[in-house]
Amino acid sequence: MKTGIGQDSHRFDFENKNKKLVLGGVVFEGCAPLKGNSDSDVVLHSIANAISGVTCVNILGEISDEMCFKRGIADSREYVREALKYLKGGKVMHVSVSIECSHPKISPKIPEMRKSISSLLDIPENCVGITATSGEGLTAFGRGLGIQAFACVTIV
């Protein structure tokens, strides 16, 4: 059994009207998107980073850049699928994600996010934990400048 921890953060792109805010593979309508080359899904990026912590293959960065720029892949689900390939017989058993932001309100979308992530990782929904906090406005994320996510994965 192994455990991996991942983190990711992006600032809001208040000027971009052509992109949607995506968290955990779920679109949050009416919200400013996050800046980045892909859909900038910090939840899925943190999960990809957590898997990379187990496999020691860094997906975000060189591999994701190649996927994004050479193959035109901007969907962060593909980054997680790529990370899963390096488990070589290992299987994700549980994932816990903690999101920090002042907006949008995460709680109403947690069931949909759990369903999306469980499908992506091929695990039951009750093996996907998602929590959210504003951080009491103590960080840039709590003050509304972006979103930060941490993920912990358990792999057998």
LUMNUGU-108002 format. One record per residue: residue number from 1; residue in one letter; x negated, y negated, z negated of N, C-alpha, C in turn. Coordinates in nm, 4 decimals, m for minus. Each point is the difference from the previous one (the first is absolute). Layout:
<guros>
GURO  nr rest     n_c1     n_c2     n_c3    ca_c1    ca_c2    ca_c3     c_c1     c_c2     c_c3
GURO NUM    a        X        Y        Z        X        Y        Z        X        Y        Z
...
</guros>
This chain:
<guros>
GURO  nr rest     n_c1     n_c2     n_c3    ca_c1    ca_c2    ca_c3     c_c1     c_c2     c_c3
GURO   1    m  m0.0852   0.1177   0.0000   0.0852  m0.1177   0.0000  m0.0897  m0.1238   0.0000
GURO   2    k   0.0382  m0.0977   0.0792  m0.0748  m0.1251   0.0076   0.0970  m0.1167  m0.0069
GURO   3    t  m0.0514  m0.1141  m0.0460   0.0790  m0.1228  m0.0083  m0.0744  m0.1110   0.0720
GURO   4    g   0.0739  m0.0779   0.0772  m0.0585  m0.1149   0.0689   0.0765  m0.1264  m0.0349
GURO   5    i  m0.0716  m0.1101  m0.0093   0.0600  m0.1304  m0.0285  m0.0283  m0.0914   0.1178
GURO   6    g   0.1022  m0.0732   0.0436  m0.0165  m0.0927   0.1115   0.0653  m0.1333  m0.0298
GURO   7    q  m0.0494  m0.1037   0.0633   0.0529  m0.1356  m0.0171   0.0003  m0.0672   0.1353
GURO   8    d   0.0931  m0.0926   0.0186  m0.0021  m0.0863   0.1174   0.0777  m0.1265  m0.0317
GURO   9    s  m0.0350  m0.1067   0.0668   0.0713  m0.1268  m0.0173  m0.0089  m0.0805   0.1286
GURO  10    h   0.1050  m0.0757   0.0252   0.0049  m0.0905   0.1153   0.0731  m0.1265  m0.0422
GURO  11    r  m0.0378  m0.1103   0.0602   0.0703  m0.1253  m0.0245   0.1179  m0.0102   0.0959
GURO  12    f   0.1000  m0.0792  m0.0392   0.1147  m0.0230   0.0877  m0.0419  m0.0825   0.1203
GURO  13    d   0.0663   0.0238   0.1119  m0.0199  m0.0767   0.1229   0.1305  m0.0755   0.0257
GURO  14    f   0.0139  m0.1143  m0.0655   0.1248  m0.0763   0.0063   0.0268  m0.0578   0.1387
GURO  15    e  m0.1020  m0.0054   0.0861   0.0153  m0.0572   0.1340   0.0479   0.1004   0.1025
GURO  16    n  m0.0219   0.1282  m0.0232   0.0299   0.1037   0.0983   0.1481   0.0365  m0.0028
GURO  17    k   0.0688  m0.0317   0.1056   0.1434   0.0295   0.0115   0.0253   0.1273   0.0816
GURO  18    n  m0.1056   0.0605   0.0550   0.0147   0.1166   0.0874  m0.0286   0.1323  m0.0706
GURO  19    k  m0.0319  m0.0050  m0.1266  m0.0386   0.1186  m0.0752   0.0939   0.0160  m0.1188
GURO  20    k   0.0232   0.1227  m0.0430   0.0863   0.0295  m0.1146  m0.0852   0.0390  m0.1207
GURO  21    l   0.0539  m0.0206  m0.1184  m0.0631   0.0500  m0.1210   0.0362   0.1475  m0.0135
GURO  22    v  m0.1026   0.0847  m0.0086   0.0188   0.1443  m0.0136  m0.0744   0.0457  m0.1248
GURO  23    l   0.0706   0.0721  m0.0883  m0.0594   0.0562  m0.1212   0.0464   0.1439  m0.0142
GURO  24    g  m0.0939   0.0914  m0.0094   0.0361   0.1404  m0.0125   0.0728   0.0534   0.1210
GURO  25    g  m0.0233  m0.0612   0.1160   0.0666   0.0412   0.1224   0.1406  m0.0550   0.0148
GURO  26    v   0.0396  m0.0917  m0.0894   0.1353  m0.0556  m0.0009  m0.0072  m0.1492   0.0325
GURO  27    v   0.0854  m0.0463   0.0905   0.0039  m0.1411   0.0369   0.0807  m0.0780  m0.1035
GURO  28    f  m0.0549  m0.1124  m0.0430   0.0669  m0.0932  m0.0905   0.0421  m0.1196   0.0845
GURO  29    e   0.1257  m0.0049   0.0366   0.0525  m0.1061   0.0865  m0.0022  m0.1354  m0.0715
GURO  30    g  m0.0220  m0.1058   0.0788   0.0075  m0.1356  m0.0521  m0.1166  m0.0418  m0.0866
GURO  31    c  m0.1104   0.0763   0.0059  m0.1182  m0.0304  m0.0818  m0.1181  m0.0304   0.0910
GURO  32    a  m0.0891  m0.0845  m0.0469  m0.1221  m0.0276   0.0754  m0.0825   0.1280   0.0084
GURO  33    p  m0.0613   0.0256   0.1162  m0.0847   0.1190   0.0141  m0.1353  m0.0225  m0.0668
GURO  34    l  m0.0794   0.1051  m0.0017  m0.1350  m0.0085  m0.0536  m0.0993  m0.0122   0.1144
GURO  35    k  m0.1075  m0.0759  m0.0229  m0.1049  m0.0185   0.1007  m0.0824   0.1269   0.0132
GURO  36    g  m0.0356   0.0319   0.1220  m0.0863   0.1141   0.0249   0.0124   0.0476   0.1430
GURO  37    n  m0.0899   0.0904   0.0384  m0.0023   0.0520   0.1366   0.1151   0.0955   0.0275
GURO  38    s   0.0431   0.0713  m0.1020   0.1071   0.0978   0.0158   0.1292  m0.0605  m0.0547
GURO  39    d   0.0930   0.0869  m0.0410   0.1209  m0.0492  m0.0660  m0.0301  m0.0476  m0.1422
GURO  40    s  m0.1234   0.0219  m0.0455  m0.0503  m0.0488  m0.1292   0.0782   0.0559  m0.1191
GURO  41    d   0.0453   0.1238   0.0129   0.0770   0.0662  m0.1050  m0.0945   0.0359  m0.1147
GURO  42    v  m0.0076  m0.0869  m0.1007  m0.0939   0.0198  m0.1106   0.0285   0.1278  m0.0782
GURO  43    v   0.1243   0.0426  m0.0041   0.0344   0.1239  m0.0714  m0.0643   0.1190   0.0706
GURO  44    l   0.0219   0.0112   0.1304  m0.0592   0.1116   0.0735  m0.1514  m0.0118   0.0092
GURO  45    h  m0.0516  m0.1213   0.0066  m0.1456  m0.0177   0.0011  m0.0601   0.0486  m0.1316
GURO  46    s   0.0661  m0.0299  m0.1121  m0.0526   0.0456  m0.1292   0.0049   0.1521  m0.0088
GURO  47    i   0.1025   0.0618   0.0575   0.0079   0.1464   0.0014  m0.1107   0.0586   0.0879
GURO  48    a  m0.0223  m0.0582   0.1170  m0.1094   0.0454   0.0874  m0.1336  m0.0129  m0.0725
GURO  49    n  m0.0198  m0.1098  m0.0722  m0.1241  m0.0180  m0.0755  m0.0136   0.1014  m0.1126
GURO  50    a   0.1109   0.0353  m0.0643  m0.0044   0.0993  m0.1070  m0.0379   0.1373   0.0565
GURO  51    i   0.0563   0.0350   0.1151  m0.0369   0.1266   0.0647  m0.1470  m0.0041   0.0401
GURO  52    s  m0.0453  m0.1140   0.0497  m0.1415  m0.0158   0.0358  m0.0902   0.0191  m0.1216
GURO  53    g   0.0513  m0.0373  m0.1177  m0.0773   0.0200  m0.1223  m0.0243   0.1468  m0.0301
GURO  54    v   0.0871   0.0863   0.0480  m0.0163   0.1444  m0.0182  m0.0859   0.0584   0.1114
GURO  55    t   0.0248  m0.0399   0.1244  m0.0703   0.0596   0.1142  m0.1362  m0.0636   0.0261
GURO  56    c  m0.0230  m0.1184  m0.0527  m0.1233  m0.0767   0.0237  m0.0134  m0.0443   0.1455
GURO  57    v   0.1130  m0.0067   0.0704   0.0043  m0.0513   0.1371   0.0829  m0.1271  m0.0037
GURO  58    n  m0.0637  m0.1136   0.0225   0.0684  m0.1286  m0.0069   0.0804  m0.0249   0.1271
GURO  59    i   0.1315   0.0108  m0.0139   0.0890  m0.0195   0.1142   0.0163  m0.1484   0.0302
GURO  60    l   0.0292  m0.0789  m0.1037   0.0181  m0.1439   0.0226  m0.1367  m0.0635   0.0213
GURO  61    g  m0.0083  m0.0736   0.1058  m0.1281  m0.0577   0.0390  m0.0324   0.0508   0.1381
GURO  62    e  m0.1070   0.0734   0.0135  m0.0471   0.0418   0.1316   0.1018   0.0875   0.0751
GURO  63    i   0.0536   0.1023  m0.0637   0.0927   0.0902   0.0692   0.1309  m0.0714   0.0336
GURO  64    s   0.0563  m0.0731  m0.0964   0.1259  m0.0701   0.0279  m0.0205  m0.1106   0.1029
GURO  65    d  m0.1142  m0.0673  m0.0045  m0.0275  m0.1040   0.1001  m0.0050   0.0605   0.1398
GURO  66    e  m0.0643   0.1167   0.0125  m0.0061   0.0677   0.1293   0.1408   0.0391   0.0444
GURO  67    m   0.0809   0.0499  m0.0937   0.1373   0.0381   0.0332   0.0797  m0.1224   0.0442
GURO  68    c  m0.0189  m0.1108  m0.0703   0.0767  m0.1217   0.0269  m0.0436  m0.0662   0.1304
GURO  69    f  m0.1302  m0.0213   0.0165  m0.0481  m0.0774   0.1136  m0.0127   0.0820   0.1281
GURO  70    k  m0.0439   0.1243  m0.0100  m0.0194   0.0803   0.1208   0.1257   0.0732   0.0421
GURO  71    r   0.0809   0.0448  m0.0973   0.1189   0.0785   0.0337   0.1294  m0.0771  m0.0207
GURO  72    g  m0.0095  m0.1211  m0.0537   0.1190  m0.0825  m0.0173   0.0929   0.0464  m0.1114
GURO  73    i  m0.0515   0.0779  m0.0945   0.0822   0.0501  m0.1100   0.0035  m0.1035  m0.1115
GURO  74    a   0.1186  m0.0501  m0.0308   0.0148  m0.1006  m0.1053   0.0890   0.0500  m0.1135
GURO  75    d   0.0478   0.1226   0.0107   0.0897   0.0598  m0.0984  m0.0845   0.0710  m0.1066
GURO  76    s   0.0062  m0.0484  m0.1224  m0.0846   0.0533  m0.1078   0.0303   0.1453  m0.0338
GURO  77    r   0.1153   0.0508   0.0399   0.0270   0.1432  m0.0205  m0.1043   0.0836   0.0728
GURO  78    e  m0.0461  m0.0497   0.1142  m0.1019   0.0730   0.0761  m0.1331   0.0041  m0.0751
GURO  79    y  m0.0313  m0.1037  m0.0762  m0.1232   0.0002  m0.0793   0.0075   0.1065  m0.1092
GURO  80    v   0.1168   0.0129  m0.0624   0.0175   0.1030  m0.1031  m0.0088   0.1381   0.0644
GURO  81    r   0.0636   0.0188   0.1141  m0.0079   0.1297   0.0695  m0.1445   0.0345   0.0342
GURO  82    e  m0.0759  m0.1003   0.0408  m0.1417   0.0217   0.0313  m0.0760   0.0399  m0.1265
GURO  83    a   0.0265  m0.0673  m0.1112  m0.0663   0.0330  m0.1267   0.0314   0.1430  m0.0420
GURO  84    l   0.1248   0.0430   0.0196   0.0414   0.1352  m0.0393  m0.0754   0.1077   0.0769
GURO  85    k  m0.0420  m0.0293   0.1224  m0.0740   0.0982   0.0800  m0.1297   0.0426  m0.0678
GURO  86    y  m0.0592  m0.0875  m0.0786  m0.1287   0.0278  m0.0627   0.0120   0.0774  m0.1316
GURO  87    l   0.1222   0.0335  m0.0408   0.0175   0.0800  m0.1222  m0.0430   0.1446   0.0203
GURO  88    k  m0.0051   0.0457   0.1234  m0.0480   0.1342   0.0354   0.0605   0.1075  m0.0900
GURO  89    g   0.1309   0.0132   0.0057   0.0687   0.1018  m0.0780   0.0542  m0.0499  m0.1326
GURO  90    g  m0.0455  m0.1156  m0.0440   0.0537  m0.0577  m0.1228   0.1396  m0.0559   0.0256
GURO  91    k   0.0757  m0.0172  m0.1063   0.1365  m0.0511   0.0134   0.0265  m0.1035  m0.1077
GURO  92    v   0.0596  m0.1113   0.0402   0.0437  m0.1005  m0.0960   0.1160   0.0599  m0.0787
GURO  93    m  m0.0092  m0.0078  m0.1326   0.1052   0.0527  m0.0866   0.0835  m0.1115  m0.0626
GURO  94    h  m0.0630  m0.1153  m0.0221   0.0690  m0.1111  m0.0663  m0.0716  m0.1294   0.0370
GURO  95    v   0.0766  m0.1068   0.0102  m0.0575  m0.1322   0.0214   0.0732  m0.0995  m0.0897
GURO  96    s  m0.0757  m0.0886  m0.0591   0.0558  m0.1075  m0.0810  m0.0514  m0.1313   0.0566
GURO  97    v   0.0913  m0.0936   0.0244  m0.0362  m0.1286   0.0582   0.0481  m0.1114  m0.0923
GURO  98    s  m0.0855  m0.0977  m0.0221   0.0367  m0.1188  m0.0767  m0.0197  m0.1215   0.0903
GURO  99    i   0.1050  m0.0805   0.0117  m0.0005  m0.1162   0.0895   0.0067  m0.1265  m0.0837
GURO 100    e  m0.0841  m0.0984   0.0341   0.0046  m0.1300  m0.0683   0.0328  m0.1092   0.1005
GURO 101    c   0.1110  m0.0706  m0.0279   0.0398  m0.1134   0.0836   0.1095  m0.0783  m0.0710
GURO 102    s   0.0135  m0.1262   0.0373   0.1105  m0.0792  m0.0552   0.1256   0.0180   0.0845
GURO 103    h  m0.0185   0.0292   0.1263   0.1089   0.0258   0.0931  m0.0524   0.0857   0.1131
GURO 104    p   0.0816   0.0776   0.0639   0.1433   0.0160  m0.0213   0.0273   0.0857  m0.1237
GURO 105    k   0.1268   0.0120  m0.0336   0.0416   0.0875  m0.1090  m0.0155   0.1435   0.0504
GURO 106    i  m0.0819   0.0779  m0.0692  m0.0325   0.1354   0.0439   0.1053   0.1024  m0.0428
GURO 107    s   0.0528  m0.0144  m0.1191   0.0894   0.1020  m0.0597   0.1111   0.0498   0.0922
GURO 108    p   0.0717  m0.0879   0.0710   0.1094   0.0501   0.0843  m0.0454   0.0934   0.1123
GURO 109    k  m0.1253  m0.0109   0.0409  m0.0504   0.0798   0.1127  m0.0771   0.1252  m0.0449
GURO 110    i  m0.0169   0.0188  m0.1322  m0.0794   0.1133  m0.0469   0.0549   0.1338   0.0500
GURO 111    p   0.1300   0.0263  m0.0058   0.0471   0.1298   0.0512  m0.0356   0.0235   0.1473
GURO 112    e   0.0139  m0.1030   0.0808  m0.0328   0.0119   0.1427  m0.1506   0.0195   0.0199
GURO 113    m  m0.0800  m0.0700  m0.0794  m0.1453   0.0156   0.0091  m0.0427   0.1402  m0.0432
GURO 114    r   0.0598   0.0506  m0.1075  m0.0329   0.1353  m0.0466   0.0323   0.1025   0.1084
GURO 115    k   0.1129  m0.0161   0.0648   0.0400   0.0917   0.1068  m0.0996  m0.0060   0.1163
GURO 116    s  m0.0377  m0.1211   0.0393  m0.0943  m0.0191   0.1099  m0.1360   0.0637  m0.0319
GURO 117    i  m0.0510  m0.0257  m0.1187  m0.1318   0.0514  m0.0393   0.0039   0.1513  m0.0188
GURO 118    s   0.1072   0.0517  m0.0600   0.0088   0.1448  m0.0204   0.0026   0.0732   0.1339
GURO 119    s   0.0697  m0.0568   0.0967   0.0041   0.0589   0.1338  m0.1386  m0.0030   0.0649
GURO 120    l  m0.0674  m0.1118  m0.0126  m0.1335  m0.0153   0.0581  m0.0995   0.0989  m0.0606
GURO 121    l   0.0053   0.0174  m0.1316  m0.0952   0.0874  m0.0700   0.0480   0.1442  m0.0106
GURO 122    d   0.1235   0.0266   0.0441   0.0605   0.1329  m0.0072   0.0033   0.0522  m0.1444
GURO 123    i   0.0518  m0.0851  m0.0895   0.0183   0.0360  m0.1401   0.1414  m0.0417  m0.0424
GURO 124    p   0.0530   0.0589  m0.1062   0.1332  m0.0397  m0.0464   0.0030  m0.1463  m0.0461
GURO 125    e   0.1165  m0.0627   0.0125   0.0146  m0.1395  m0.0421  m0.0327  m0.0201  m0.1475
GURO 126    n   0.0271   0.1025  m0.0833  m0.0302  m0.0151  m0.1427  m0.1496   0.0145  m0.0295
GURO 127    c  m0.0806   0.0106   0.1037  m0.1460  m0.0004  m0.0141  m0.0606  m0.1303   0.0516
GURO 128    v   0.0854  m0.1002   0.0201  m0.0437  m0.1329   0.0437   0.0487  m0.1009  m0.1029
GURO 129    g  m0.0925  m0.0519  m0.0789   0.0342  m0.1020  m0.0988  m0.0363  m0.1377   0.0524
GURO 130    i   0.0903  m0.0943  m0.0133  m0.0262  m0.1380   0.0433   0.0437  m0.0943  m0.1104
GURO 131    t  m0.0910  m0.0865  m0.0414   0.0320  m0.1042  m0.0971  m0.0400  m0.1343   0.0587
GURO 132    a   0.0571  m0.1058  m0.0544  m0.0309  m0.1343   0.0495  m0.0033  m0.0976  m0.1166
GURO 133    t  m0.0835  m0.1022   0.0151  m0.0126  m0.1027  m0.1023  m0.0302  m0.1338   0.0662
GURO 134    s   0.0367  m0.1053  m0.0669  m0.0381  m0.1342   0.0463  m0.1334  m0.0402  m0.0608
GURO 135    g  m0.0455   0.0766  m0.0981  m0.1254  m0.0352  m0.0664   0.0097  m0.1298  m0.0782
GURO 136    e   0.1228  m0.0407  m0.0269   0.0244  m0.1232  m0.0763  m0.0669  m0.1224   0.0616
GURO 137    g  m0.0251   0.0072   0.1313  m0.0574  m0.1153   0.0700  m0.1462  m0.0264  m0.0323
GURO 138    l  m0.0688   0.0984  m0.0577  m0.1389  m0.0202  m0.0405  m0.1007   0.0135   0.1144
GURO 139    t   0.0412   0.0635   0.1102  m0.0900   0.0173   0.1138   0.0588  m0.0692   0.1229
GURO 140    a  m0.0769  m0.0036   0.1067   0.0483  m0.0574   0.1262   0.1223   0.0753   0.0503
GURO 141    f   0.0069   0.1289  m0.0283   0.1145   0.0806   0.0451   0.1243  m0.0364  m0.0806
GURO 142    g  m0.0165  m0.0168  m0.1275   0.1113  m0.0404  m0.0851   0.0453  m0.1422   0.0260
GURO 143    r  m0.0898  m0.0802   0.0599   0.0351  m0.1384   0.0342   0.0570  m0.0122   0.1408
GURO 144    g   0.0147   0.1128   0.0701   0.0679  m0.0017   0.1300  m0.0873  m0.0186   0.1215
GURO 145    l  m0.1307   0.0218  m0.0123  m0.0881  m0.0186   0.1147  m0.0168   0.1258   0.0845
GURO 146    g   0.0392   0.1150  m0.0552  m0.0141   0.1257   0.0721   0.0529   0.1145  m0.0830
GURO 147    i  m0.0391   0.1202   0.0420   0.0438   0.1215  m0.0695  m0.1215   0.0908  m0.0189
GURO 148    q  m0.0049   0.0622  m0.1171  m0.1064   0.0954  m0.0338   0.0659   0.1323  m0.0386
GURO 149    a  m0.0650   0.1098   0.0391   0.0504   0.1321  m0.0377  m0.1150   0.0904  m0.0424
GURO 150    f   0.0260   0.0812  m0.1006  m0.0924   0.1040  m0.0451   0.0702   0.1333   0.0159
GURO 151    a  m0.0742   0.1031   0.0388   0.0573   0.1336   0.0106  m0.0928   0.1011  m0.0646
GURO 152    c   0.0603   0.1005  m0.0583  m0.0737   0.1126  m0.0567   0.0626   0.1256   0.0602
GURO 153    v  m0.0829   0.0852   0.0609   0.0500   0.1238   0.0585  m0.0614   0.1187  m0.0730
GURO 154    t   0.0819   0.1037  m0.0166  m0.0468   0.1269  m0.0537   0.0034   0.0996   0.1150
GURO 155    i  m0.1138   0.0655   0.0216  m0.0155   0.0915   0.1137  m0.0491   0.1343  m0.0512
GURO 156    v   0.0613   0.1047   0.0511  m0.0407   0.1361  m0.0350  m0.0588   0.0638   0.1231
</guros>
